Amino acid sequence: MRLKLVAASVLVLAACTTTNETPRSEAAARTEAPSAQSVRAGAIEAHIRFLADDLMEGREAGERGYDLAANYVEAQYRLIGLEPAGLDGFRAPVPLQTVTALPEAARFVIDGEALTPGDDFIVAASAHHDESEITAEAVFAGYGIVAPQYGLNDYDGLDVAGKVVVILAGVPDGAPSDIAAHLNNTGTRAAFAAEAGAAAVVMIPAEGLTRYTYARRAARAAQPSMTVAADSGAQSLRVEAYLSEAGAARLFEGADQDFETVIAAARAGEPVASFPLAKTVTLAQATTRETVYDDNVVGVLPGSDPARANEPVIVTAHLDHVGICRLPEAEDRICNGALDNASGTSIMLETARALSQGPALARPVVFVALAAEEKGLLGAAHIAANPTPAMTGMVANINLDMPVIRYRFNDLIAFGAEHSSLGPLAEAAAGRRDVTLTPDPLPEQALFTRSDHYHFVRAGVPSLFLMTGFSSPDVEDDEGQGFLRFLGGDYHGPGDEVDAVLFDQGARFAEINMEIIREVANAAETPSWNEDSFFKSLAD
């Protein structure tokens, strides 16, 4: 059990208040309106400066800095006047576990011939099984995707019950970026295999099909990872492994098609067939695990309409970051995460304060500072699947994550907008501030599945996640570079500091999101999925 450092948090807050105080910028002062319900740029700045201070040590999940940040958020909820909405006051514990695969236990044997760990294969740490071994026939299931809406079902007519399913990483061409990101998600692919009855799954992350190639995965294979201890997940899968292209060539020997033929078709965007492999495979793994608890911090602004008391709107922002950077030679090794995601958390806090000062909203609004996003969206995965009583009946999720407020923005990317009735609300709110909504400019980054709203979508909740776009009057001749410079430079590094943040743009971003929250909370109808939305099937 880790101590809750309430006293230390108060002392740190006092220290920051007295030693780090800086005059407000003219831009911040100009954006602040006299109305108590207006978003205050200066308040957003104060929150970011505290949460991105070196004393937070990068707010890594399971570490002291995250505890301090969680204490700060709870204190702010109390000051605002939010009511506790967790399982223990404002806290909703997330049962995390750090898991490490034991390399000496990893085995991959094809018809009695052992492959070489590292060179040919790696076995993933298991979220569910300390030790497991399976010997079974291997079956190639193409990309391992089930999406009838796009004419995809790689398991159709294929018997995989109790067998080892072998699949390619990546997705075939044709699906929109957000749906492709969902289908390419490792958890989605494991769930498809488990639902089809597979006992183990082997993925081939070949060059040209995925950013997370075998070489990248092998380089990190020995490092611990974190999962949710209570995750129901694909428990029937005894082993999950990754196979190199050389290992795949050996596995496909004697099958209907050799691996060279299959991978050439995949890289050319041609259809890939599913078929049994003429091999018997033995897979084995062993995992060590250590349980760690972090808290999601949950507060609620009660609604005024008793008839809609069980229709809460959920506002989320992840509180954690990556901690101390792996840069042994660097003078500054603290990854402060000013944009990622002190900015989103700070905007959420100021939004909660502003809404609490205005007319009562019809529906309750639940504010959740989420744990362990950087470890795999774990705080969101747990609370979306296990909502607190105050979240029961949740009708929408508005997610705030890493607005790149280093430049003046003219447009926003609205992930999820095209799938539900939240889309027109977002477009109208942005338009009233001369901001347009634009399509995802980086579909290859799979951003739709890389933030916390994704787990609310998987739980069937219409969700919206706004990010600053590429259009800016500051970079008229070099569109997108404000965002791309951050993504390719300071993102997840020590350069994500508070000094580069434009707090007036944070307030502008907050106003748009706050208007959407207010509209959803007061609307006569609950948000709904569009009939033609791929994700409506998850809700159904």
C-alpha positions in Angstrom: 0.0 0.0 0.0 1.3 3.4 -1.0 0.8 6.4 1.4 -1.5 9.1 0.2 0.7 12.2 0.5 -2.0 14.7 1.3 0.2 16.9 3.6 3.1 16.8 1.1 0.7 17.8 -1.7 -0.5 20.8 0.3 3.1 21.9 1.1 4.1 21.5 -2.6 1.1 23.6 -3.6 2.1 26.3 -1.1 5.7 26.2 -2.4 4.5 26.5 -6.0 2.2 29.4 -5.1 5.0 31.4 -3.4 8.0 30.5 -5.6 6.7 29.8 -9.1 4.2 32.6 -9.4 4.5 34.6 -12.6 2.6 37.6 -13.9 -0.2 36.6 -16.2 0.3 37.2 -19.9 -1.6 39.9 -21.6 -3.2 37.2 -23.8 -4.4 35.4 -20.7 -5.8 38.6 -19.2 -7.6 39.5 -22.4 -9.4 36.2 -22.6 -10.8 36.4 -19.1 -14.3 37.8 -18.9 -15.8 39.1 -15.8 -18.6 36.5 -15.7 -17.9 33.7 -13.2 -19.0 31.2 -15.7 -16.4 32.3 -18.3 -13.3 30.1 -18.6 -10.2 31.9 -17.1 -6.9 31.5 -18.9 -5.1 32.4 -15.7 -6.7 29.5 -13.8 -5.7 27.0 -16.6 -2.2 28.4 -16.4 -2.1 27.9 -12.6 -3.2 24.3 -12.8 -0.8 23.5 -15.6 2.1 25.1 -13.8 1.4 23.0 -10.7 0.8 19.7 -12.5 3.8 20.1 -14.8 6.2 21.2 -12.0 9.4 19.1 -11.5 8.1 18.2 -8.0 5.5 16.0 -9.7 8.3 13.9 -11.2 6.4 13.3 -14.4 3.3 11.9 -12.7 4.0 8.3 -13.6 1.4 5.7 -12.8 2.2 3.9 -9.5 4.7 6.5 -8.4 4.7 9.3 -5.8 4.2 12.1 -8.4 0.9 10.6 -9.5 -0.3 10.5 -5.9 0.6 14.2 -5.5 -1.3 15.1 -8.6 -4.3 13.0 -7.6 -4.4 14.8 -4.2 -4.3 18.2 -6.0 -7.2 17.3 -8.3 -9.3 16.1 -5.3 -8.5 19.3 -3.5 -9.7 21.3 -6.5 -12.9 19.2 -6.7 -13.6 20.2 -3.1 -12.9 23.8 -3.7 -15.2 23.8 -6.7 -17.9 22.2 -4.7 -18.2 18.9 -6.7 -19.6 16.0 -4.8 -17.7 12.7 -4.3 -18.5 10.2 -7.0 -15.9 7.5 -6.6 -16.1 4.3 -4.6 -14.2 5.8 -1.6 -15.1 9.5 -1.5 -13.6 11.0 -4.6 -11.4 8.0 -5.3 -12.1 5.0 -7.5 -9.2 2.6 -7.2 -7.8 1.0 -10.3 -6.3 -2.5 -9.7 -3.1 -2.4 -11.8 -0.5 -5.1 -12.2 3.0 -4.8 -13.6 3.7 -7.9 -15.6 7.0 -9.3 -17.0 7.5 -12.2 -19.3 10.2 -14.6 -18.2 12.4 -15.2 -21.3 13.8 -18.5 -20.0 10.3 -20.0 -20.0 9.4 -18.8 -23.6 9.0 -21.6 -26.1 7.9 -21.8 -29.7 8.2 -25.3 -31.3 7.1 -26.2 -34.8 6.7 -29.9 -35.4 9.4 -30.6 -32.8 11.8 -27.9 -34.0 12.4 -25.1 -31.5 12.6 -21.5 -32.7 15.1 -19.1 -31.2 13.7 -16.6 -28.7 14.3 -13.0 -29.7 15.5 -13.8 -33.2 12.4 -15.8 -34.3 9.7 -15.0 -31.7 8.8 -13.3 -28.5 6.1 -14.3 -26.1 4.1 -11.6 -24.4 3.5 -11.4 -20.6 0.1 -12.7 -19.7 -2.5 -10.6 -18.0 -4.2 -13.7 -16.7 -1.9 -16.8 -16.5 1.2 -17.1 -14.4 2.3 -20.1 -16.5 0.7 -21.7 -19.6 1.6 -24.1 -22.3 -0.4 -25.4 -25.3 0.3 -27.9 -28.1 -2.2 -27.6 -31.0 -2.6 -27.3 -34.8 -1.8 -23.9 -36.3 -4.4 -22.1 -38.4 -3.7 -18.9 -40.5 -6.7 -16.5 -40.1 -5.5 -13.7 -42.4 -5.7 -10.4 -40.4 -7.9 -12.0 -37.8 -10.7 -9.4 -38.3 -14.4 -9.7 -38.0 -16.2 -6.7 -39.6 -19.1 -7.8 -41.7 -19.9 -4.1 -42.5 -16.8 -4.0 -44.6 -17.1 -7.5 -45.9 -14.4 -8.9 -43.6 -14.6 -12.1 -41.6 -11.4 -14.0 -41.5 -12.8 -16.7 -39.3 -15.7 -17.5 -41.7 -15.7 -21.2 -42.3 -12.5 -21.7 -40.4 -12.3 -24.1 -37.5 -10.0 -22.6 -34.8 -11.5 -24.2 -31.7 -8.7 -25.1 -29.3 -6.1 -24.2 -31.9 -3.3 -21.7 -32.4 -4.5 -18.8 -34.6 -1.8 -17.0 -36.6 -2.6 -13.6 -38.0 -1.0 -10.6 -39.8 -0.6 -7.3 -38.1 -2.3 -4.4 -39.8 -5.7 -4.1 -41.6 -6.7 -4.4 -45.2 -7.4 -1.2 -47.2 -10.8 0.4 -47.3 -11.9 1.1 -43.7 -11.9 4.8 -42.4 -9.0 5.6 -40.1 -10.9 5.4 -36.8 -12.5 2.0 -37.7 -9.2 0.7 -39.0 -7.5 1.8 -35.7 -10.1 -0.1 -33.7 -9.8 -3.3 -35.9 -6.0 -3.1 -35.7 -6.1 -2.8 -31.9 -4.3 -5.8 -30.2 -7.1 -6.2 -27.7 -9.7 -6.2 -30.4 -7.8 -8.9 -32.4 -7.3 -11.0 -29.3 -11.1 -10.8 -28.5 -11.9 -11.9 -32.1 -9.6 -14.9 -31.7 -11.0 -15.8 -28.3 -14.6 -15.5 -29.5 -13.8 -17.9 -32.3 -12.6 -20.4 -29.8 -8.8 -20.1 -30.2 -6.5 -21.2 -27.4 -3.5 -19.1 -28.4 -2.8 -16.3 -30.9 0.4 -15.5 -32.8 0.8 -12.2 -34.6 3.2 -11.5 -37.4 4.1 -7.8 -37.3 5.7 -7.6 -40.7 7.5 -4.6 -42.2 5.1 -2.5 -44.3 2.0 -3.6 -42.5 2.4 -1.9 -39.1 4.4 0.7 -37.3 5.0 -1.7 -34.5 7.1 -4.1 -36.4 8.7 -7.2 -35.0 12.0 -5.4 -34.5 10.4 -2.7 -32.4 8.5 -5.2 -30.3 11.6 -7.4 -29.7 13.6 -4.5 -28.5 11.1 -3.9 -25.7 10.2 -7.5 -25.0 12.1 -7.8 -21.7 10.6 -4.6 -20.3 7.8 -4.8 -17.7 4.4 -3.7 -18.9 1.2 -2.8 -17.0 -2.3 -4.1 -17.3 -5.5 -3.9 -15.3 -5.5 -6.8 -12.8 -9.3 -7.3 -13.0 -9.5 -7.1 -16.8 -11.8 -9.8 -18.0 -10.1 -9.6 -21.4 -9.5 -12.7 -23.5 -8.8 -15.0 -20.6 -9.3 -18.1 -22.7 -6.1 -17.3 -24.7 -3.4 -19.2 -22.9 -0.4 -17.7 -24.8 0.0 -14.6 -27.0 3.2 -14.4 -29.1 4.8 -12.5 -32.0 6.7 -14.1 -34.8 9.4 -12.7 -37.0 9.2 -13.0 -40.8 11.9 -15.6 -40.8 9.9 -17.6 -38.2 6.7 -17.2 -40.2 8.4 -18.6 -43.3 9.1 -21.8 -41.4 5.6 -22.0 -40.0 4.1 -21.7 -43.5 6.2 -24.5 -45.1 4.0 -27.1 -46.6 0.8 -25.0 -46.4 -1.5 -24.0 -49.2 0.5 -20.8 -49.7 4.0 -20.0 -48.6 4.7 -16.9 -46.5 6.4 -15.0 -49.3 3.2 -15.3 -51.4 1.0 -14.2 -48.4 3.1 -11.2 -47.4 3.5 -10.0 -51.0 -0.3 -10.0 -51.4 -0.8 -8.1 -48.1 1.8 -5.5 -49.0 0.2 -5.0 -52.4 -3.2 -4.4 -50.8 -4.6 -7.6 -52.3 -7.0 -10.0 -50.4 -5.4 -12.5 -48.0 -7.0 -15.9 -47.6 -7.4 -17.9 -44.4 -6.3 -21.6 -44.4 -5.0 -24.3 -42.0 -1.3 -24.6 -41.6 0.3 -28.0 -41.9 2.0 -27.7 -38.6 1.6 -28.5 -34.9 2.8 -25.8 -32.6 3.9 -25.8 -28.9 3.8 -22.4 -27.2 4.8 -21.8 -23.5 5.1 -18.7 -21.3 5.6 -17.7 -17.7 4.8 -14.3 -16.2 5.7 -12.5 -13.0 3.3 -9.9 -11.7 3.1 -7.2 -9.0 -0.1 -5.5 -8.0 -0.2 -1.7 -7.8 -3.1 0.5 -7.0 -3.7 4.0 -8.4 -6.9 6.0 -8.2 -9.1 7.6 -10.7 -10.4 10.8 -9.1 -14.1 11.2 -9.6 -16.4 14.2 -8.8 -19.9 15.0 -9.9 -21.8 18.3 -10.5 -25.4 17.2 -9.7 -28.1 17.8 -12.3 -31.3 19.7 -11.6 -33.8 17.4 -13.3 -34.8 14.3 -11.3 -36.0 12.6 -14.4 -32.5 12.7 -15.9 -30.5 12.1 -12.7 -29.4 8.7 -14.1 -28.2 10.1 -17.4 -24.7 11.5 -16.5 -22.4 13.1 -19.0 -18.8 11.9 -18.4 -15.9 14.3 -18.8 -12.5 12.7 -18.8 -8.8 13.7 -18.8 -5.9 11.5 -18.0 -3.8 12.7 -15.1 -0.7 10.6 -15.5 2.4 11.0 -17.7 5.5 9.0 -18.3 7.6 10.0 -15.3 11.4 10.1 -15.5 12.6 9.9 -19.1 15.0 7.2 -20.2 17.7 9.7 -21.1 20.7 8.9 -18.8 22.9 11.6 -20.2 20.3 14.4 -20.3 20.6 17.3 -17.8 16.8 17.4 -17.5 15.3 13.9 -17.3 11.8 14.8 -16.0 9.1 14.4 -18.6 6.7 17.0 -17.1 3.9 16.5 -19.6 2.6 20.1 -19.7 0.6 19.4 -22.8 0.3 15.7 -22.2 -1.9 15.9 -20.2 -1.6 18.6 -17.6 -3.4 20.8 -20.2 -6.4 18.5 -20.5 -6.7 18.0 -16.8 -6.4 21.7 -16.2 -9.0 22.5 -18.8 -11.3 19.9 -17.1 -10.8 21.5 -13.7 -11.5 25.0 -15.0 -14.5 23.8 -17.0 -15.9 22.1 -13.8 -15.5 25.4 -11.9 -17.1 27.5 -14.6 -20.1 25.2 -15.0 -20.6 25.1 -11.3 -20.9 28.9 -11.2 -23.6 29.0 -13.9 -27.2 27.9 -14.2 -27.8 24.4 -13.0 -27.5 21.7 -15.7 -30.3 19.3 -16.2 -28.1 16.2 -16.3 -25.3 15.5 -13.8 -21.8 15.9 -15.1 -19.2 13.5 -13.8 -15.5 14.6 -14.0 -12.9 11.9 -14.0 -9.1 12.4 -13.7 -7.9 9.1 -15.1 -4.9 7.0 -14.1 -2.5 5.0 -16.2 -3.4 6.3 -19.7 0.2 6.1 -20.7 0.3 2.4 -19.7 -2.4 1.5 -22.1 -5.6 3.5 -21.3 -5.9 1.4 -18.2 -7.8 3.8 -15.9 -10.4 4.4 -18.6 -10.6 0.7 -19.5 -11.4 -0.2 -15.8 -13.9 2.6 -15.1 -15.7 2.3 -18.4 -16.2 -1.4 -17.7 -16.9 -0.8 -14.0 -18.5 2.6 -13.7 -19.0 4.0 -10.2 -22.7 4.4 -9.0 -22.6 8.1 -10.1 -21.7 7.0 -13.6 -24.6 4.5 -14.0 -26.5 5.2 -17.2 -23.8 7.4 -18.7 -25.0 8.9 -22.0 -21.9 10.6 -23.4 -18.2 11.0 -22.9 -16.3 14.2 -23.6 -12.5 13.5 -23.5 -9.8 16.1 -23.0 -6.3 14.9 -24.0 -3.3 16.8 -25.1 -4.6 19.8 -27.0 -1.4 21.1 -28.7 -1.9 24.7 -27.5 1.5 26.0 -28.7 0.0 27.9 -31.6 -3.3 29.7 -32.5 -5.6 27.1 -34.0 -8.2 27.6 -36.7 -9.5 24.0 -36.8 -10.1 21.0 -34.6 -10.1 17.3 -35.3 -13.2 15.8 -33.7 -12.7 12.1 -33.2 -16.0 10.3 -33.0 -18.0 13.2 -34.3 -19.2 11.4 -37.5 -20.6 8.5 -35.4 -23.2 10.1 -33.2 -25.4 13.1 -32.5 -22.5 14.7 -30.7 -21.0 15.6 -34.1 -23.4 18.5 -35.0 -23.1 19.9 -31.4 -19.3 20.0 -31.8 -19.5 21.6 -35.3 -21.8 24.3 -34.1 -19.8 25.0 -30.9 -16.6 25.3 -32.9 -18.2 27.3 -35.7 -19.4 30.0 -33.2 -15.8 30.6 -32.5 -14.7 30.6 -36.2 -13.2 27.2 -35.9 -13.8 24.4 -38.4 -13.8 20.6 -37.9 -11.4 18.7 -40.2 -10.8 15.0 -40.9 -8.0 13.1 -39.2 -4.8 14.3 -40.9 -2.7 11.5 -39.4 -4.7 8.3 -39.9 -1.4 6.2 -39.7 -1.0 7.3 -36.1 -4.3 5.5 -35.1 -5.1 8.4 -32.7 -8.7 7.2 -32.3 -7.6 4.2 -30.2 -4.8 6.0 -28.3 -6.9 8.1 -25.9 -9.3 7.3 -23.1 -12.6 7.9 -25.0 -11.9 4.7 -26.9 -12.9 2.5 -23.9 -16.1 4.4 -23.5 -16.8 3.8 -27.2 -16.1 0.1 -26.6 -18.6 0.2 -23.7 -21.2 1.6 -26.1 -21.2 5.2 -25.0 -21.2 8.0 -27.7 -17.9 9.8 -27.3 -16.1 12.9 -28.5 -12.4 13.7 -28.4 -11.3 17.1 -29.8 -7.7 17.8 -30.7 -6.2 21.0 -32.1 -5.8 20.7 -35.9 -3.2 21.7 -38.5 -4.5 25.1 -39.6 -3.1 28.1 -37.9 -2.4 31.8 -38.7 1.0 31.3 -37.1 2.1 28.8 -39.7 0.4 29.9 -42.9 3.2 28.8 -45.1 3.9 25.6 -43.3 0.5 24.1 -42.3 0.6 21.4 -39.6 4.1 22.1 -38.5 3.0 23.4 -35.1 1.4 20.0 -34.3 4.0 17.9 -36.0 7.0 19.6 -34.4 5.6 18.7 -31.0 4.7 15.2 -32.0 8.1 14.5 -33.5 10.0 16.4 -30.8 8.9 17.2 -27.3 6.1 14.6 -27.1 6.9 12.2 -24.3 10.2 14.0 -23.7 11.6 16.6 -21.2 10.8 19.4 -23.7 7.0 19.2 -23.0 7.3 22.2 -20.6 4.9 24.8 -19.5 6.8 27.8 -21.0 5.7 27.0 -24.5 2.0 26.8 -23.7 -0.4 29.5 -25.0 -2.9 29.7 -22.2 -5.3 31.9 -24.1 -5.6 29.1 -26.7 -6.2 26.7 -23.8 -9.1 28.9 -22.7 -10.5 29.0 -26.3 -10.3 25.3 -26.5 -12.0 24.9 -23.1 -14.9 27.2 -24.1 -15.7 25.0 -27.1 -15.6 21.8 -25.0 -17.6 23.5 -22.2 -20.4 24.5 -24.7 -20.6 21.0 -25.9 -20.9 19.6 -22.4 -23.6 22.2 -21.5 -25.6 21.3 -24.7 -25.4 17.6 -24.0 -26.3 18.1 -20.3 -29.4 20.2 -21.1 -30.6 18.5 -24.3 -34.1 17.1 -24.3 -32.9 13.9 -26.1 -30.0 11.7 -25.0 -27.1 11.4 -27.4 -27.5 8.6 -29.9 -25.3 6.7 -32.3 -25.9 7.3 -36.0 -27.7 4.4 -37.6 -24.9 3.8 -40.1 -22.1 4.0 -37.4 -19.8 1.0 -37.2 -19.7 1.6 -33.4 -23.4 1.4 -33.0 -23.0 -2.4 -33.1 -20.9 -2.2 -29.9 -23.7 -0.4 -28.2 -26.3 -2.8 -29.5 
